[in-house]
Structure formats: structure tokens, C-alpha cells
Amino acid sequence: MPQLNTTTWLTVITPTLLALFLITQLKLLNSHLHPPTPPKFTKTKPHAKPWELKWTKIYSPHSLPPQY
């Protein structure tokens, strides 16, 4: 049974991959996926933080025994 001759595979696969890469790059270069959006400048209001004014209970995980 004759063996498969693979000596020319590198010279065929390398230019093919290079061509696919270049075609992909050219397609991405010419496509406009999303136009740039202008930045929105909005005024931010200081929000009240309710946890700063009231005491909150800290719970321990269920795997730990209760601590009194």
C-alpha cells in the first residue's frame, strides 16, 4: 500500500491560511458594525444611602453555630 505524500501540504496550507486571513481583514476593514455614539453628559444626583443611617443585622452562614 503506497504512503500518502505530504511534502506539498505545507506549501498549500500556508498560502491558503494567509489568503483567508487577508480576506477576513479586508472584510472587517470595510464593514461598519456600529457607528460611534456621542458621549452622553448627564448630571448625577447624590443618592441617599439608607444603610448609612440605620443599623443592619449581620447574619452568619448556616454552617456556623449561632453566636450570642
Helices and strands as residue ranges (DSSP letters): H 9-30, H 50-53
